[in-house]
Amino acid sequence: MSQEEVGKSIQALHAEIDQLSSTDVAVKEKLLALIHDVETQLENPQDQENRDKTAQYLPTLIEQFEIEHPKVTANLSRLLNTLSSIGI
C-alpha cells in the first residue's frame, strides 16, 4: 500500500462528493474536512496530533454514512485500511 493508493481513495471520495445531492451540505463539509486532514497528514507524517485526530474521526464518519451513503462508506473504509497499512 502506498501514498498513491491514498491518492486514489481521495479521488474516489471527491467523485462521491460530486454525486451527493445539494441538500447533503453537512456530509460534503465533513468529507472535505477529512480529505484535508488526510492530505495534511501525508504532507507532515510526523504530526502526531493530526494523525490521532484523523484516526478517531474516520471510523466515526464510516458509522455515520453507512446506511445513507454506502458508496462513501466503502471509499472511507478503503481509505482507512490504506492509511493503516502505511502507518498513518
Buried (B, 14 or more C-beta within 10 A) or exposed (E): EEEEBBBBBBEBBBEBBEEBEEEBEEBBEBBEEBBEBBEBBBEEEEBEEBBEBBBEBBEEBBEBBBEEBEBBBBBBBBBBEBBEEBEB
